[in-house]
């Protein structure tokens, strides 16, 4: 059997999680990664989730929110049991996760971080997240996403 193309896919296969891969053309000039996924795959921007790395009380935490919404840093801090949150530097997010910005998956990260998934994910039978590289999304059940990331659901998005 060939090696999985990303740590995220390897983690899903190891855990026996049912999933579907959705490749798409990534334009290297694009920096609006979530919007690019939504357009390329013709998906609902509230069913595609972006992976954001923040610092809660100086500790890195992963927030997973819909592309069509914004991360509520106060809500993330509260959900992670902290007081203050700020977005992490891109370099810190890449170093911790082992992925490149725009392809950071909440699954199979180099360092296991507290992961909070916006509760809106539970309203869909499946959701889409990065599969660990630009140009590849993975579709899976929200409960499986929570299980494979050892995450939790909480309301952490605004603008929904």
Phi, psi and omega in degrees: 000136180288151178292146178294144183290342178217159175300328179297313181294319177301318180295320179294317180296314179302319183278354181069029182276125176295133182203161177231131178272141180231092176286153175209163179282122176263125175277117183300343177277347183284137173240355176266072191300314181296316179298324179297317179298311182304313181291314184295324183257003181051057183245162174290125182295351177262357177255347176261127185248136177261150181255119181240139178251128181233168173252123174248115184050045177071011177247134180291137181222145178260130173245132181241112186228158179299146176302326182281006182228177177243154175283127175270104186297323178296317180294321177297315179302313181297317181295331180269003178079024181243186182251318188229137179229149174213155178296141177281155174296145181305316181300321179292320179295317180293317181297314183292317186278330186084007180243163177269146178306139184091350178224017180286120177262147173285349185258138173070031179289151181304313177248131179284115180250158171304130182237127178241124181253131179303135184299341179298338178302327183292349180276353182249148176292325175218156176230167180244134174223166177300139177269007174110006173202154177298136180093008180213121176248157174236137178254131180204166179290142179304321180296324178290323176299315178298315183294314185287339177261356187054039184268187176218155177265139175199157177283102182235007181248150173237160178082020180280000000 
